[in-house]
Amino acid sequence: MPETVRAVTVDPAAEGKLAIRPVSLRDPDRDEVRVRVTAISLNRGETRRAVQMAAPGWQPGWDFAGVVETAAADGSGPAAGTRVVGLLPSGAWAEKVNCRSHAVAALPDAVTDAQAATLPVAGLTALHALRQGGLLLGRKVLIDGASGGVGHLACQLAAAAGAEVWGHVRRAEMREAVAGYCGGRVVVARELAAAKPHGPYWLILDSLGGSALSAALTMLAPNGVCVTLGVSEGPTVTFESRDFFSTGGARLYGLTLFHELMSVERAGIGLALLAGLIAAGRLAPQIAVEAPWSEIGTIARRLIDRDFAGKAVLHLR
């Protein structure tokens, strides 16, 4: 029988247009685990959609960590009582969720719920973007938005793969934090083009679009690749096509995470890898804000307004 649980829903009358309301949770399918959620993480894309575009009653949320309450009936996935991190296409910001067993991963004891909750969208996006560069050992990698949720994880993962990592930020106060992720190689400038003297780059990760993507396409090494995964600066790009194609073999790859998870690798595989790196001390998510989930409206607004860098994690209490 369906169970009533509390979940974050879109409510135009609530503070920040998000409120915790009772909802009905259906019985899990045979290949789903039921998880009691302990922590959630906010991503700017889903938060902006919820606050600015979604219809009343919609349940947002991608990232969650928690404890398996009921194992999958088909025997797949972790057993009841296992601490897990997982990913849903929507509705993860709730007391309990049903999730496909291939979209969760068991957590090592050394990984906290808050650390785990940062991983699904930001960590998997960084991981899949970097994989477009293949072997990164000794290669130059440039990451714009390096202080952001995806960027700071991408810097660390690229460094762990042996790359020479350059991080780009627009504000000088972000230099110190980013420098720790990329061996002090930080470009502080309004425009990504300021990174050109340090190139060319084997791989560039662009989450800004606009002029940043335009500059990135002219800074690639032969056979290099630019992965574009966001448009926070702007959705329209103009660039010098000759500077791009005359490089030789340069590629532009458009990355959408949920496409990658359907066509390349299931989420649980990457989540297990990322959690293991945290446990080994090789990956450290930057958590800028921790708060109870009752503050969802306030934290969502702060995230949209770029009031902090790094990740926001909310605890269910």
Order of alpha helices (4+ residues) and beta strands (2+ residues): beta-beta-beta-alpha-beta-beta-beta-beta-alpha-alpha-beta-alpha-beta-alpha-beta-beta-alpha-beta-alpha-beta-alpha-alpha-beta-alpha-beta
